[in-house]
Amino acid sequence: MDSFGALLSDEERAWQQSVRAFVEREVVPSAARWDEQGRYPRPLLERLGELDWLGTAFPEECGGSGGGPVEYAILCAELARGSAGVALGVYVHTALASAAILHLGSDAQRRELLPAALRGERVGCWAYAEAGAGADAASVATRARRDGDGWVLDGAKLYITNAPIADFAVIVAATAPERGLKGLSLFAVERDAPGLAIGPPMRKLGMGASEMAEIVLDGCRVGAGSLLGTEDAGFLEAMEVLTLGRIAAASFACGLGEAARRAALEHTRERVQFGGPLTRKQFVRFTHADLQTRLEAAWQLTLAAARLAAAGKPHSEQASMAKLLASETCTWACERGLHLHGAHGYMRESAAQRFYRDCKVLELGEGTSEVQRETIARGMGI
Ligand SMILES: Cc1cc2nc3c(=O)[nH]c(=O)nc-3n(C[C@H](O)[C@H](O)[C@H](O)COP(=O)(O)OP(=O)(O)OC[C@H]3O[C@@H](n4cnc5c(N)ncnc54)[C@H](O)[C@@H]3O)c2cc1C
C-alpha cells in the first residue's frame, strides 16, 4: 500500500510523485552526511528555487509558482521523508520568514524581498524565541524604539534556525512593551544591518542538516521600511495569517514519521530471527499496522486542514489539531521504528537513530503541544 496517496487528486498525486522522485535521487543519498557535518546544503535550496518549488503557495506576481496549502503540505512531507533538517530549513525560510513578508509586507517590501528568496538566492529566518520568551510570547524582551525616521533594535534571539546562513531575518520585537502581546511588531532586517551579529552555530540533538544560532541586536539601526505589518500588532497579525506554518509542521511530522516507518518495515522484512523474518511475528506485524494507521490518520487530518486553508475557510483549530496529532505521532513512530531495528537502530550508521533524534523538536517548535491544546480548547469555548 502506498502511503499518503489516498484522497489526492490526479494532479496532486503527480506533484507528490515528482517531489518524491527528486528526494529519492537528490536528498536521500546525502542525508546522513549532511546530518553528520552539521551544515545546511545551500546548493540544494538553490536547486529547489530553480525548480520553482520554494514558491509553492506563493502568488506568481510575487515570484511564486502558484499552488496552495495542499501542494505545500505535500512538498514538506516529501522533503522530510528524505531529510528532516533540509525540510526544517525550507519550512522556516518559506512558511515563516517569506510568508510573513507576503502577508504583512507592503508591495515594495514584497517586490524587494520575495523574488530572490523564492529563487533560493537569499535565505530568511524567523527570529521570535529568546532566553525568556518561549511559549509565552508576551515576555519578548527585544525592544524596538523609534529613532529619527527609522528604528533601533536591542535584544537577543535564541535558537534561530537558518541564522548562520540567513541573508535576512524577520524579527519579533516589543514596540509597546507595557501592552504585552498587543505591543509586538515585526521587522525584516538584513544580515548586514549595523548592530546585528550572528553567534556561533549552536549544537543540537538532531536536525543536523539545519543550522541554528543566536542573533544579537545591539543598537541595530533599520529604516522605516523594515517594519512589517501594523506597528504594535505585527505579531498578532502574523499569528492570524501564518497558519500555513502549523500545517507545514504537521506535514513535516507526517513525512518524518513515514520515513521511520518505512525504514523499520524494510529492516524487519530482512532481519531473520527464530528461523524467519521478523515480520512473521505478531508483535512486529501489529506494530507496523499501528504505525501505518496512525500516520495515515495524522496525514488525513493534515490534508483536511490544508484543504480548508485552500478553500479560504476557517482552519486555525484544524491546523492545531493536525500539528498536535502529527508531531506526537511522529515522535511515537520514530521511537517504535528504532525499537523495531533493535541494537542496529541505535548505531550511528542507521537512519533510525537520526529519525529518533530529529523528531522531538516537532512537538516544541511552531507552538508546543500544550500551546496547540490551549488553542483547541479555546476553540471549544472552554
Ligand atoms: C531545533 C529547534 C529549532 C528552532 N527554531 C526556531 C526558529 O527558527 N525561530 C524561533 O523563534 N524559535 C525557534 N526555536 C525555539 C522554539 O520557538 C521554542 O522552543 C518554542 O517557542 C518553545 O519555547 P521554549 O523552548 O522556551 O519552551 P518553554 O516556553 O520554556 O516551555 C517548556 C515546556 O513547558 C510547557 N509550557 C509552557 N507554558 C505552558 C503553559 N502555559 N501551559 C502548559 N504548558 C506550558 C511547554 O509546552 C514546554 O513543554 C527552535 C527550537 C528548536 C529546538
The ligand as a Tripos MOL2 file, in Angstrom:
@<TRIPOS>MOLECULE
LIG
   53    58     1     0     0
SMALL
NO_CHARGES

@<TRIPOS>ATOM
      1 C1         15.5540   22.6450   16.6540 C.3       1 LIG1
      2 C2         14.8480   23.9140   17.0630 C.ar      1 LIG1
      3 C3         14.6540   24.9080   16.1210 C.ar      1 LIG1
      4 C4         14.0600   26.1020   16.4940 C.ar      1 LIG1
      5 N1         13.9600   27.1080   15.5570 N.ar      1 LIG1
      6 C5         13.4340   28.2960   15.9230 C.ar      1 LIG1
      7 C6         13.3810   29.3830   14.9980 C.ar      1 LIG1
      8 O1         13.7750   29.2570   13.8400 O.2       1 LIG1
      9 N2         12.8680   30.5600   15.4210 N.ar      1 LIG1
     10 C7         12.3980   30.7410   16.6910 C.ar      1 LIG1
     11 O2         11.9490   31.8310   17.0140 O.2       1 LIG1
     12 N3         12.4440   29.7340   17.5890 N.ar      1 LIG1
     13 C8         12.9640   28.5290   17.2490 C.ar      1 LIG1
     14 N4         13.0270   27.5210   18.1650 N.ar      1 LIG1
     15 C9         12.5720   27.7680   19.5190 C.3       1 LIG1
     16 C10        11.0830   27.4560   19.6850 C.3       1 LIG1
     17 O3         10.3590   28.5380   19.1650 O.3       1 LIG1
     18 C11        10.8230   27.2830   21.1970 C.3       1 LIG1
     19 O4         11.4220   26.0750   21.5860 O.3       1 LIG1
     20 C12         9.3390   27.2600   21.4980 C.3       1 LIG1
     21 O5          8.8070   28.5300   21.3210 O.3       1 LIG1
     22 C13         9.0680   26.8120   22.9300 C.3       1 LIG1
     23 O6          9.7050   27.6640   23.8170 O.3       1 LIG1
     24 P1         10.7380   27.1250   24.9300 P.3       1 LIG1
     25 O7         11.6210   26.1380   24.2740 O.co2     1 LIG1
     26 O8         11.3640   28.2960   25.5770 O.co2     1 LIG1
     27 O9          9.8360   26.3280   25.9780 O.3       1 LIG1
     28 P2          9.0980   26.8900   27.2930 P.3       1 LIG1
     29 O10         8.1790   28.0120   26.9270 O.co2     1 LIG1
     30 O11        10.1100   27.1340   28.3650 O.co2     1 LIG1
     31 O12         8.2130   25.6400   27.6980 O.3       1 LIG1
     32 C14         8.7780   24.4690   28.3220 C.3       1 LIG1
     33 C15         7.6630   23.4430   28.4770 C.3       1 LIG1
     34 O13         6.5950   23.9680   29.3080 O.3       1 LIG1
     35 C16         5.3600   23.9140   28.5980 C.3       1 LIG1
     36 N5          4.5640   25.1130   28.8930 N.ar      1 LIG1
     37 C17         4.9600   26.4150   28.8110 C.ar      1 LIG1
     38 N6          3.9300   27.2120   29.1330 N.ar      1 LIG1
     39 C18         2.8710   26.4250   29.4040 C.ar      1 LIG1
     40 C19         1.5180   26.6600   29.7970 C.ar      1 LIG1
     41 N7          1.0280   27.8990   29.9690 N.pl3     1 LIG1
     42 N8          0.7000   25.5990   29.9970 N.ar      1 LIG1
     43 C20         1.1720   24.3430   29.8170 C.ar      1 LIG1
     44 N9          2.4400   24.0530   29.4580 N.ar      1 LIG1
     45 C21         3.2740   25.0870   29.2470 C.ar      1 LIG1
     46 C22         5.7510   23.9330   27.1080 C.3       1 LIG1
     47 O14         4.7080   23.3950   26.3030 O.3       1 LIG1
     48 C23         7.0130   23.0700   27.1280 C.3       1 LIG1
     49 O15         6.6700   21.7210   27.1360 O.3       1 LIG1
     50 C24        13.6070   26.2970   17.8240 C.ar      1 LIG1
     51 C25        13.7710   25.2850   18.7680 C.ar      1 LIG1
     52 C26        14.4010   24.1010   18.4000 C.ar      1 LIG1
     53 C27        14.5860   23.0390   19.4510 C.3       1 LIG1
@<TRIPOS>BOND
     1     1     2 1
     2     2     3 ar
     3     2    52 ar
     4     3     4 ar
     5     4     5 ar
     6     4    50 ar
     7     5     6 ar
     8     6     7 ar
     9     6    13 1
    10     7     8 2
    11     7     9 ar
    12     9    10 ar
    13    10    11 2
    14    10    12 ar
    15    12    13 ar
    16    13    14 ar
    17    14    15 1
    18    14    50 ar
    19    15    16 1
    20    16    17 1
    21    16    18 1
    22    18    19 1
    23    18    20 1
    24    20    21 1
    25    20    22 1
    26    22    23 1
    27    23    24 1
    28    24    25 2
    29    24    26 1
    30    24    27 1
    31    27    28 1
    32    28    29 2
    33    28    30 1
    34    28    31 1
    35    31    32 1
    36    32    33 1
    37    33    34 1
    38    33    48 1
    39    34    35 1
    40    35    36 1
    41    35    46 1
    42    36    37 ar
    43    36    45 ar
    44    37    38 ar
    45    38    39 ar
    46    39    40 ar
    47    39    45 ar
    48    40    41 1
    49    40    42 ar
    50    42    43 ar
    51    43    44 ar
    52    44    45 ar
    53    46    47 1
    54    46    48 1
    55    48    49 1
    56    50    51 ar
    57    51    52 ar
    58    52    53 1
@<TRIPOS>SUBSTRUCTURE
     1 LIG1         1 GROUP 0 **** ****
